[in-house]
Amino acid sequence: QVQLVESGGGLVQAGGSLRLSCAASGRTLSRYFMGWFRQAPGKEREFVTYINWSGGSTYYADSVKGRFTISRDNARNTVYLQMKSLKPEDTAVYYCAAGSTVVAGTTRTLEVDYWGQGTQVTVSS
């Protein structure tokens, strides 16, 4: 079992920044990719980014590439999402996720085994 606890969401003006944190506990994370998804009202949950916990490689959805950065702190078993140049369309509930498999289709995503509770990010114009 992996438990994921998210924090850092809130209200920010367009162009601003937020850093989300996801503290993981339970079984070792070395076997997982850690990632972030988001879901806006009335929309499907959208893949944002992942990081390979073991190797550190990352991947980003085109919508956030160049603005968001995922990172990990191995000592704290924590993954971060640094969000910069935020846009109103970034408004969503952001979910931390852990998965064992990357799916490479038309667009790459993460096959999720564990979800965090979600944290609201609201970007005002």
Secondary structure by P-SEA (a helix, b strand, c coil): cbbbbbcccccccccbbbbbbbbbccccccccccbbbbbccccccccccccccccccccccccccccbbbbbcccccbbbbbbcccccccccbbbbbcccccccccbbbbbccccccbbbbbbcc
